[in-house]
């Protein structure tokens, strides 16, 4: 079982997400939770497509971290 990193971004009225390790694999949702669930489905579908095309399935390699910086205004 692979564990892929996804990036979730807030838009005006919804959320969108993508998987850096699987270019073109994206999803949107009304909430973060819905977006995460849709990304799980999108990743499974994306990998299924890669398998059908006999294309290499990239192993997860992206790591996301948060850094704290001091900002003065």
Gaussian input, Z-matrix of N, CA and C with variables (Angstrom, degrees):
# hf/3-21g

backbone

0 1
 N
 C     1     B1
 C     2     B2     1     A1
 N     3     B3     2     A2     1     D1
 C     4     B4     3     A3     2     D2
 C     5     B5     4     A4     3     D3
 N     6     B6     5     A5     4     D4
 C     7     B7     6     A6     5     D5
 C     8     B8     7     A7     6     D6
 N     9     B9     8     A8     7     D7
 C    10    B10     9     A9     8     D8
 C    11    B11    10    A10     9     D9
 N    12    B12    11    A11    10    D10
 C    13    B13    12    A12    11    D11
 C    14    B14    13    A13    12    D12
 N    15    B15    14    A14    13    D13
 C    16    B16    15    A15    14    D14
 C    17    B17    16    A16    15    D15
 N    18    B18    17    A17    16    D16
 C    19    B19    18    A18    17    D17
 C    20    B20    19    A19    18    D18
 N    21    B21    20    A20    19    D19
 C    22    B22    21    A21    20    D20
 C    23    B23    22    A22    21    D21
 N    24    B24    23    A23    22    D22
 C    25    B25    24    A24    23    D23
 C    26    B26    25    A25    24    D24
 N    27    B27    26    A26    25    D25
 C    28    B28    27    A27    26    D26
 C    29    B29    28    A28    27    D27
 N    30    B30    29    A29    28    D28
 C    31    B31    30    A30    29    D29
 C    32    B32    31    A31    30    D30
 N    33    B33    32    A32    31    D31
 C    34    B34    33    A33    32    D32
 C    35    B35    34    A34    33    D33
 N    36    B36    35    A35    34    D34
 C    37    B37    36    A36    35    D35
 C    38    B38    37    A37    36    D36
 N    39    B39    38    A38    37    D37
 C    40    B40    39    A39    38    D38
 C    41    B41    40    A40    39    D39
 N    42    B42    41    A41    40    D40
 C    43    B43    42    A42    41    D41
 C    44    B44    43    A43    42    D42
 N    45    B45    44    A44    43    D43
 C    46    B46    45    A45    44    D44
 C    47    B47    46    A46    45    D45
 N    48    B48    47    A47    46    D46
 C    49    B49    48    A48    47    D47
 C    50    B50    49    A49    48    D48
 N    51    B51    50    A50    49    D49
 C    52    B52    51    A51    50    D50
 C    53    B53    52    A52    51    D51
 N    54    B54    53    A53    52    D52
 C    55    B55    54    A54    53    D53
 C    56    B56    55    A55    54    D54
 N    57    B57    56    A56    55    D55
 C    58    B58    57    A57    56    D56
 C    59    B59    58    A58    57    D57
 N    60    B60    59    A59    58    D58
 C    61    B61    60    A60    59    D59
 C    62    B62    61    A61    60    D60
 N    63    B63    62    A62    61    D61
 C    64    B64    63    A63    62    D62
 C    65    B65    64    A64    63    D63
 N    66    B66    65    A65    64    D64
 C    67    B67    66    A66    65    D65
 C    68    B68    67    A67    66    D66
 N    69    B69    68    A68    67    D67
 C    70    B70    69    A69    68    D68
 C    71    B71    70    A70    69    D69
 N    72    B72    71    A71    70    D70
 C    73    B73    72    A72    71    D71
 C    74    B74    73    A73    72    D72
 N    75    B75    74    A74    73    D73
 C    76    B76    75    A75    74    D74
 C    77    B77    76    A76    75    D75
 N    78    B78    77    A77    76    D76
 C    79    B79    78    A78    77    D77
 C    80    B80    79    A79    78    D78
 N    81    B81    80    A80    79    D79
 C    82    B82    81    A81    80    D80
 C    83    B83    82    A82    81    D81
 N    84    B84    83    A83    82    D82
 C    85    B85    84    A84    83    D83
 C    86    B86    85    A85    84    D84
 N    87    B87    86    A86    85    D85
 C    88    B88    87    A87    86    D86
 C    89    B89    88    A88    87    D87
 N    90    B90    89    A89    88    D88
 C    91    B91    90    A90    89    D89
 C    92    B92    91    A91    90    D90
 N    93    B93    92    A92    91    D91
 C    94    B94    93    A93    92    D92
 C    95    B95    94    A94    93    D93
 N    96    B96    95    A95    94    D94
 C    97    B97    96    A96    95    D95
 C    98    B98    97    A97    96    D96
 N    99    B99    98    A98    97    D97
 C   100   B100    99    A99    98    D98
 C   101   B101   100   A100    99    D99
 N   102   B102   101   A101   100   D100
 C   103   B103   102   A102   101   D101
 C   104   B104   103   A103   102   D102
 N   105   B105   104   A104   103   D103
 C   106   B106   105   A105   104   D104
 C   107   B107   106   A106   105   D105
 N   108   B108   107   A107   106   D106
 C   109   B109   108   A108   107   D107
 C   110   B110   109   A109   108   D108
 N   111   B111   110   A110   109   D109
 C   112   B112   111   A111   110   D110
 C   113   B113   112   A112   111   D111
 N   114   B114   113   A113   112   D112
 C   115   B115   114   A114   113   D113
 C   116   B116   115   A115   114   D114
 N   117   B117   116   A116   115   D115
 C   118   B118   117   A117   116   D116
 C   119   B119   118   A118   117   D117
 N   120   B120   119   A119   118   D118
 C   121   B121   120   A120   119   D119
 C   122   B122   121   A121   120   D120
 N   123   B123   122   A122   121   D121
 C   124   B124   123   A123   122   D122
 C   125   B125   124   A124   123   D123
 N   126   B126   125   A125   124   D124
 C   127   B127   126   A126   125   D125
 C   128   B128   127   A127   126   D126
 N   129   B129   128   A128   127   D127
 C   130   B130   129   A129   128   D128
 C   131   B131   130   A130   129   D129
 N   132   B132   131   A131   130   D130
 C   133   B133   132   A132   131   D131
 C   134   B134   133   A133   132   D132
 N   135   B135   134   A134   133   D133
 C   136   B136   135   A135   134   D134
 C   137   B137   136   A136   135   D135
 N   138   B138   137   A137   136   D136
 C   139   B139   138   A138   137   D137
 C   140   B140   139   A139   138   D138
 N   141   B141   140   A140   139   D139
 C   142   B142   141   A141   140   D140
 C   143   B143   142   A142   141   D141
 N   144   B144   143   A143   142   D142
 C   145   B145   144   A144   143   D143
 C   146   B146   145   A145   144   D144
 N   147   B147   146   A146   145   D145
 C   148   B148   147   A147   146   D146
 C   149   B149   148   A148   147   D147
 N   150   B150   149   A149   148   D148
 C   151   B151   150   A150   149   D149
 C   152   B152   151   A151   150   D150
 N   153   B153   152   A152   151   D151
 C   154   B154   153   A153   152   D152
 C   155   B155   154   A154   153   D153
 N   156   B156   155   A155   154   D154
 C   157   B157   156   A156   155   D155
 C   158   B158   157   A157   156   D156
 N   159   B159   158   A158   157   D157
 C   160   B160   159   A159   158   D158
 C   161   B161   160   A160   159   D159
 N   162   B162   161   A161   160   D160
 C   163   B163   162   A162   161   D161
 C   164   B164   163   A163   162   D162
 N   165   B165   164   A164   163   D163
 C   166   B166   165   A165   164   D164
 C   167   B167   166   A166   165   D165
 N   168   B168   167   A167   166   D166
 C   169   B169   168   A168   167   D167
 C   170   B170   169   A169   168   D168
 N   171   B171   170   A170   169   D169
 C   172   B172   171   A171   170   D170
 C   173   B173   172   A172   171   D171
 N   174   B174   173   A173   172   D172
 C   175   B175   174   A174   173   D173
 C   176   B176   175   A175   174   D174
 N   177   B177   176   A176   175   D175
 C   178   B178   177   A177   176   D176
 C   179   B179   178   A178   177   D177
 N   180   B180   179   A179   178   D178
 C   181   B181   180   A180   179   D179
 C   182   B182   181   A181   180   D180
 N   183   B183   182   A182   181   D181
 C   184   B184   183   A183   182   D182
 C   185   B185   184   A184   183   D183
 N   186   B186   185   A185   184   D184
 C   187   B187   186   A186   185   D185
 C   188   B188   187   A187   186   D186
 N   189   B189   188   A188   187   D187
 C   190   B190   189   A189   188   D188
 C   191   B191   190   A190   189   D189
 N   192   B192   191   A191   190   D190
 C   193   B193   192   A192   191   D191
 C   194   B194   193   A193   192   D192
 N   195   B195   194   A194   193   D193
 C   196   B196   195   A195   194   D194
 C   197   B197   196   A196   195   D195
 N   198   B198   197   A197   196   D196
 C   199   B199   198   A198   197   D197
 C   200   B200   199   A199   198   D198
 N   201   B201   200   A200   199   D199
 C   202   B202   201   A201   200   D200
 C   203   B203   202   A202   201   D201
 N   204   B204   203   A203   202   D202
 C   205   B205   204   A204   203   D203
 C   206   B206   205   A205   204   D204
 N   207   B207   206   A206   205   D205
 C   208   B208   207   A207   206   D206
 C   209   B209   208   A208   207   D207
 N   210   B210   209   A209   208   D208
 C   211   B211   210   A210   209   D209
 C   212   B212   211   A211   210   D210
 N   213   B213   212   A212   211   D211
 C   214   B214   213   A213   212   D212
 C   215   B215   214   A214   213   D213
 N   216   B216   215   A215   214   D214
 C   217   B217   216   A216   215   D215
 C   218   B218   217   A217   216   D216

   B1=1.4611
   B2=1.5223
   B3=1.3270
   B4=1.4597
   B5=1.5217
   B6=1.3228
   B7=1.4627
   B8=1.5288
   B9=1.3433
   B10=1.4518
   B11=1.5234
   B12=1.3232
   B13=1.4619
   B14=1.5188
   B15=1.3257
   B16=1.4653
   B17=1.5225
   B18=1.3167
   B19=1.4632
   B20=1.5202
   B21=1.3242
   B22=1.4651
   B23=1.5238
   B24=1.3172
   B25=1.4612
   B26=1.5251
   B27=1.3129
   B28=1.4590
   B29=1.5143
   B30=1.3200
   B31=1.4630
   B32=1.5274
   B33=1.3222
   B34=1.4644
   B35=1.5191
   B36=1.3456
   B37=1.4647
   B38=1.5259
   B39=1.3233
   B40=1.4604
   B41=1.5177
   B42=1.3181
   B43=1.4577
   B44=1.5260
   B45=1.3086
   B46=1.4577
   B47=1.5216
   B48=1.3263
   B49=1.4579
   B50=1.5158
   B51=1.3302
   B52=1.4476
   B53=1.5193
   B54=1.3283
   B55=1.4523
   B56=1.5286
   B57=1.3329
   B58=1.4567
   B59=1.5338
   B60=1.3066
   B61=1.4645
   B62=1.5236
   B63=1.3354
   B64=1.4615
   B65=1.5241
   B66=1.3309
   B67=1.4738
   B68=1.5230
   B69=1.3278
   B70=1.4597
   B71=1.5115
   B72=1.3153
   B73=1.4597
   B74=1.5312
   B75=1.3390
   B76=1.4623
   B77=1.5261
   B78=1.3190
   B79=1.4691
   B80=1.5201
   B81=1.3217
   B82=1.4618
   B83=1.5230
   B84=1.3221
   B85=1.4532
   B86=1.5117
   B87=1.3141
   B88=1.4646
   B89=1.5228
   B90=1.3388
   B91=1.4669
   B92=1.5237
   B93=1.3171
   B94=1.4677
   B95=1.5267
   B96=1.3259
   B97=1.4614
   B98=1.5275
   B99=1.3346
   B100=1.4550
   B101=1.5320
   B102=1.3114
   B103=1.4588
   B104=1.5222
   B105=1.3183
   B106=1.4674
   B107=1.5226
   B108=1.3130
   B109=1.4697
   B110=1.5248
   B111=1.3240
   B112=1.4660
   B113=1.5290
   B114=1.3270
   B115=1.4663
   B116=1.5278
   B117=1.3132
   B118=1.4715
   B119=1.5225
   B120=1.3220
   B121=1.4660
   B122=1.5319
   B123=1.3299
   B124=1.4638
   B125=1.5335
   B126=1.3217
   B127=1.4663
   B128=1.5205
   B129=1.3231
   B130=1.4677
   B131=1.5238
   B132=1.3319
   B133=1.4573
   B134=1.5310
   B135=1.3273
   B136=1.4649
   B137=1.5357
   B138=1.3158
   B139=1.4713
   B140=1.5248
   B141=1.3189
   B142=1.4669
   B143=1.5336
   B144=1.3239
   B145=1.4623
   B146=1.5203
   B147=1.3353
   B148=1.4615
   B149=1.5299
   B150=1.3252
   B151=1.4708
   B152=1.5251
   B153=1.3318
   B154=1.4680
   B155=1.5263
   B156=1.3377
   B157=1.4647
   B158=1.5310
   B159=1.3388
   B160=1.4669
   B161=1.5349
   B162=1.3157
   B163=1.4589
   B164=1.5201
   B165=1.3100
   B166=1.4632
   B167=1.5333
   B168=1.3194
   B169=1.4707
   B170=1.5282
   B171=1.3317
   B172=1.4652
   B173=1.5311
   B174=1.3151
   B175=1.4627
   B176=1.5209
   B177=1.3186
   B178=1.4681
   B179=1.5255
   B180=1.3281
   B181=1.4655
   B182=1.5266
   B183=1.3246
   B184=1.4649
   B185=1.5191
   B186=1.3252
   B187=1.4625
   B188=1.5262
   B189=1.3021
   B190=1.4637
   B191=1.5324
   B192=1.2986
   B193=1.4584
   B194=1.5219
   B195=1.3015
   B196=1.4600
   B197=1.5185
   B198=1.3049
   B199=1.4602
   B200=1.5197
   B201=1.3059
   B202=1.4549
   B203=1.5140
   B204=1.3216
   B205=1.4568
   B206=1.5187
   B207=1.3025
   B208=1.4594
   B209=1.5247
   B210=1.3193
   B211=1.4468
   B212=1.5196
   B213=1.3129
   B214=1.4658
   B215=1.5193
   B216=1.3063
   B217=1.4642
   B218=1.5046
   A1=108.32
   A2=115.83
   A3=121.99
   A4=110.26
   A5=115.56
   A6=121.80
   A7=107.19
   A8=116.56
   A9=122.01
   A10=111.41
   A11=115.75
   A12=122.17
   A13=108.48
   A14=116.24
   A15=120.31
   A16=108.37
   A17=115.08
   A18=121.89
   A19=107.15
   A20=116.22
   A21=121.96
   A22=108.32
   A23=115.44
   A24=120.67
   A25=109.79
   A26=116.08
   A27=122.20
   A28=108.87
   A29=116.45
   A30=121.84
   A31=107.33
   A32=117.44
   A33=119.67
   A34=112.17
   A35=116.33
   A36=120.12
   A37=114.45
   A38=117.40
   A39=119.24
   A40=109.73
   A41=115.39
   A42=122.53
   A43=107.92
   A44=115.87
   A45=120.01
   A46=107.46
   A47=115.19
   A48=119.92
   A49=109.59
   A50=114.65
   A51=120.63
   A52=109.13
   A53=114.72
   A54=121.39
   A55=108.20
   A56=119.05
   A57=121.20
   A58=113.99
   A59=117.81
   A60=121.01
   A61=113.05
   A62=117.35
   A63=121.86
   A64=108.69
   A65=117.27
   A66=120.36
   A67=112.37
   A68=114.85
   A69=121.09
   A70=114.31
   A71=117.14
   A72=121.16
   A73=108.46
   A74=116.02
   A75=121.67
   A76=110.42
   A77=115.90
   A78=121.75
   A79=108.39
   A80=115.15
   A81=121.45
   A82=108.90
   A83=115.79
   A84=120.44
   A85=111.05
   A86=115.90
   A87=121.43
   A88=112.05
   A89=116.15
   A90=121.87
   A91=108.47
   A92=116.67
   A93=120.38
   A94=110.36
   A95=115.86
   A96=120.37
   A97=111.44
   A98=116.51
   A99=120.49
   A100=110.16
   A101=117.05
   A102=121.62
   A103=110.69
   A104=117.44
   A105=121.50
   A106=110.15
   A107=117.19
   A108=120.49
   A109=111.02
   A110=115.97
   A111=119.54
   A112=111.31
   A113=116.96
   A114=119.91
   A115=110.75
   A116=117.95
   A117=120.43
   A118=109.72
   A119=116.11
   A120=121.12
   A121=109.92
   A122=116.90
   A123=121.14
   A124=111.06
   A125=117.51
   A126=121.08
   A127=110.42
   A128=117.17
   A129=120.21
   A130=110.70
   A131=117.23
   A132=122.59
   A133=110.72
   A134=115.74
   A135=121.80
   A136=110.30
   A137=116.43
   A138=120.94
   A139=110.51
   A140=116.75
   A141=120.60
   A142=110.09
   A143=116.53
   A144=121.11
   A145=112.13
   A146=116.74
   A147=119.96
   A148=110.80
   A149=116.32
   A150=120.43
   A151=111.36
   A152=115.99
   A153=120.71
   A154=111.30
   A155=116.01
   A156=120.54
   A157=111.73
   A158=115.68
   A159=121.28
   A160=111.55
   A161=114.58
   A162=122.80
   A163=109.44
   A164=116.03
   A165=122.73
   A166=110.55
   A167=116.20
   A168=121.61
   A169=107.21
   A170=117.33
   A171=119.90
   A172=112.04
   A173=115.05
   A174=120.05
   A175=107.93
   A176=117.10
   A177=119.51
   A178=110.66
   A179=116.22
   A180=119.25
   A181=112.14
   A182=116.89
   A183=120.89
   A184=110.15
   A185=115.26
   A186=121.21
   A187=107.24
   A188=117.18
   A189=121.71
   A190=108.95
   A191=115.39
   A192=121.13
   A193=108.62
   A194=116.16
   A195=121.24
   A196=108.04
   A197=115.84
   A198=120.34
   A199=108.59
   A200=115.32
   A201=121.25
   A202=109.54
   A203=116.40
   A204=121.36
   A205=109.55
   A206=115.48
   A207=119.89
   A208=108.56
   A209=116.10
   A210=122.01
   A211=108.44
   A212=115.43
   A213=118.19
   A214=108.49
   A215=114.59
   A216=119.88
   A217=110.74
   D1=131.96
   D2=177.20
   D3=-96.89
   D4=153.34
   D5=176.65
   D6=-125.18
   D7=102.57
   D8=-177.27
   D9=-90.96
   D10=143.74
   D11=173.53
   D12=-83.10
   D13=134.57
   D14=173.43
   D15=-120.63
   D16=151.63
   D17=177.31
   D18=-110.17
   D19=126.49
   D20=-179.51
   D21=-110.54
   D22=130.98
   D23=179.35
   D24=-123.87
   D25=140.59
   D26=177.38
   D27=-86.79
   D28=128.25
   D29=173.38
   D30=-105.28
   D31=-171.04
   D32=-178.94
   D33=-60.75
   D34=-52.05
   D35=-173.31
   D36=-117.76
   D37=3.39
   D38=-178.28
   D39=-157.76
   D40=-168.53
   D41=176.63
   D42=-124.37
   D43=151.02
   D44=173.15
   D45=-131.52
   D46=156.25
   D47=-178.98
   D48=-145.46
   D49=155.46
   D50=174.87
   D51=-147.24
   D52=163.17
   D53=-179.70
   D54=-115.87
   D55=108.86
   D56=-177.55
   D57=-57.57
   D58=-30.10
   D59=-179.29
   D60=-78.42
   D61=-13.68
   D62=-179.59
   D63=-128.05
   D64=80.27
   D65=-177.45
   D66=-52.11
   D67=133.06
   D68=180.00
   D69=90.62
   D70=-5.60
   D71=179.98
   D72=-90.69
   D73=107.38
   D74=-175.25
   D75=-136.89
   D76=163.64
   D77=174.75
   D78=-158.31
   D79=159.62
   D80=175.44
   D81=-131.30
   D82=162.87
   D83=177.15
   D84=-164.18
   D85=166.40
   D86=179.81
   D87=-75.77
   D88=-28.66
   D89=-179.82
   D90=-130.15
   D91=166.40
   D92=175.50
   D93=-59.89
   D94=-43.93
   D95=-178.04
   D96=-61.33
   D97=-44.99
   D98=179.02
   D99=-63.66
   D100=-40.11
   D101=179.78
   D102=-63.85
   D103=-41.74
   D104=177.96
   D105=-62.28
   D106=-46.19
   D107=179.50
   D108=-62.01
   D109=-41.28
   D110=179.10
   D111=-67.55
   D112=-33.26
   D113=176.93
   D114=-67.21
   D115=-37.88
   D116=176.50
   D117=-57.52
   D118=-46.51
   D119=179.28
   D120=-64.95
   D121=-43.45
   D122=-179.07
   D123=-62.46
   D124=-41.33
   D125=179.22
   D126=-64.77
   D127=-45.14
   D128=178.34
   D129=-60.36
   D130=-43.65
   D131=179.82
   D132=-64.98
   D133=-42.34
   D134=179.76
   D135=-61.24
   D136=-46.78
   D137=-179.99
   D138=-65.28
   D139=-39.59
   D140=176.64
   D141=-58.31
   D142=-42.81
   D143=177.83
   D144=-63.90
   D145=-41.35
   D146=177.47
   D147=-62.15
   D148=-41.12
   D149=178.38
   D150=-62.21
   D151=-46.06
   D152=-179.08
   D153=-60.80
   D154=-34.96
   D155=179.55
   D156=-87.06
   D157=3.59
   D158=-177.76
   D159=54.14
   D160=41.52
   D161=179.83
   D162=-101.45
   D163=146.98
   D164=178.30
   D165=-55.90
   D166=133.78
   D167=176.57
   D168=-99.31
   D169=112.24
   D170=-177.69
   D171=-65.60
   D172=135.56
   D173=173.38
   D174=-74.41
   D175=150.27
   D176=177.29
   D177=-59.47
   D178=132.74
   D179=177.76
   D180=-138.81
   D181=-12.38
   D182=-178.64
   D183=-80.11
   D184=137.84
   D185=175.92
   D186=-127.85
   D187=130.59
   D188=178.27
   D189=-108.04
   D190=134.85
   D191=176.29
   D192=-134.64
   D193=155.94
   D194=174.23
   D195=-106.31
   D196=140.36
   D197=176.66
   D198=-120.56
   D199=145.32
   D200=179.25
   D201=-98.67
   D202=128.33
   D203=177.95
   D204=-128.85
   D205=149.72
   D206=177.71
   D207=-90.89
   D208=128.41
   D209=-179.52
   D210=-122.12
   D211=125.22
   D212=175.48
   D213=-107.21
   D214=140.58
   D215=-178.18
   D216=-113.93

